[in-house]
């Protein structure tokens, strides 16, 4: 399965420039809530790729582009973000007719701690960790099982430590707990596992 991206030229929606790791195609959000959801998608271990408003569905003269199309191992999930009213009543049926899964996400379904942690890490997305740092950190995690965030940062010598750590999380070399508490020195880090 792969996400097909269609051009959205001529749309009046705002375009935000931000480095996302798994986004394919133009980055466009209808609302701040949709932008927040995009921050979560890069850290969703079930998502291999995602796109903004890349599929258009029709019923009669009505058209609708859901906010996100998310490629996962077992299916493609189409998501509408309910921030300023509900999506069209016919969209769920139209999406399922296209052999996709469909969900509507609202603000109440977003964990504020996870969102804050994802936003903080995305601010540092950029260059990959240097090979020496990656090997040093992965070797230490292999030996110890888990390390604290503070211990990991001390091991990173060739790269900017927080940038390297954020990008190793995004690249799924390592994983941390994004849900329990805000990231801090004692946050537990371990090798990525499915």
N, C-alpha and C positions, 0 to 999 in steps of 0.2 A: 504494500500500500504506500502511496506517496501523495503528498499534498500538491495540488495543482494551484498555482497562484495566477490570478487574473489581474490585469491592470485596473487601477481605480482612478485613472486620470480624470480630471475635471470634477472630482468630488470636493465638497466644501469643508470636509472634516479636517481638523487639525492634524498635522504630522509632527511627531515628536522624534527627535534624534536621540537615540540611546543605544548603547551596545548590548544587544541581547545575544545569547549564545545559540539558541535553538530556533529563533524566528527566521522564517523564510519569506522574502518579499517585503513590500512596504509596510512600515509601522504606522498604523492609523487607529485612533481611539475616538469613540463618540463621547466618552465621559471620563472623569477622574477614576471612577470605579473600574472601568475597563482597563485603564492604565495600571491600576493597582493589581488587577488580575494578571496582567501580562508579567509583572514582577514575580508572581507565584509560579507561572508556567515554566520558567527556566529552571526552577528547583523542583519540579514535579518529576519524580523518578519514573513515572509511567509514560511520560511524554518524550518521544524521540524528536519531534519537530512540531512547530505551530505556526500559524499564519493569521493575519488580521483581515477579516472581511473578504476572504478570498473566494467564497462560494456565494452565488446568487440563486435564490429560489423564487419561483413565480407561481402565482395562482390568479388566473384571469389577468386583469391589468395590474395587479399588485405585485411588487417585487420586494424582497428583503434579503439583506446580507447580514447573517449572524456575526457577532463580534469576533469569534475565534473558531478556527478549525485546528484540532489537535490530533496529530498522528500518534497512536499508541501501538503497543505490540499486537494487540488482539482486535483493534478496530480504529475507526476515525470518529472522534467525538466533536460534535458541533455545539458551540456554547453561545448563548445570548446572555449578556449582562444586563440585569434589570435595574437600571438606575433612574431613568426618567420615563416610567411607564412600562407596561408589559409589551413583549414582542407580539406580532400579529397572532391571532388565535389559530391560524391555519399552519403556522411554520413547523410545529412539531411533527405533524403528519407528513408534510412535504419533505422534511429532512429524513425521516424514517423511510419514506418511499425511495429515497436515493441510497438506501442501505447504509446510512450513518446512524450513530447514536446521537441523542440530543439531550441537553440539559440547559436549564436557566439558573444562573447564579445571582445571588443578591448580596448586599453588604453584610447581612446577618450570618452568611455562611463562610465569611472570611475571618480566619483567626488573626486578630490584630498583632499578636506577638510574632507569628510566622511572617506576616506581611512586613513588619518593621525589620526583622532579621534579613529577609530577602532583599528589601530595598537597600539596606546597609551594605550587603555584599555586592549587589549589582553596581553600586557606586564605584567599586574597585575593579569591575570587569575590564579586561584589557589584555596586555601581553601575557603569554603563557609563563608559567614558572620555568626557570632555568633547569636544565637536565640534572645538574648536580644537586640542586635543592629538592627536586622531585624525588630523586633516588634516596637522598638522605632522609627525607620525611617518610617515604614509604617503607624504607628499611627499619626505621625506628618504630613505626606502627606495626610492622611485621613482628618485631621483637617484643614490644610491650602490649600489643592489642589495642589499647587506647592511650591517648595523651590528652593533656589539657590544651586549650587554644594557646595559652601563654607558652607552654613548652614547645609547641609547634612553631610559633613565631621565632623562637630563639634558634631553631634548627635551620631556618631559611637565611642563607648568607649571601647568595649571589643575586637574588631578586629583591624587589621591594616586598617585605614579608607579607603584609596584609593583601597586596595585589596577587602575589603568588598563591596564597592560601585560598582567596576567593575564586581564582581561576581553576585551581585544582578541585574545588567543590563543584564548580560549573561543569568541568570536564569529567566529573564522576570518577576521580581518582580516590577522593576521600569524601566522608560525609560527617555532618555534625547534626546535633539536635536543634532544629529550627523552631520547635513548638513549645518546649517547656518553659523557657525563660529567654530574656534578651541576651544576645551574645556577650560573653564576658570572659575574663581570664580562666575561669574554671570550666568553661564549656567543653564537653567531651568531643574528641575527634577520633575517628577510626577509618580504616580502609573502606572504600565503597564496596557494598555487596548487594546484590539484587535480592 
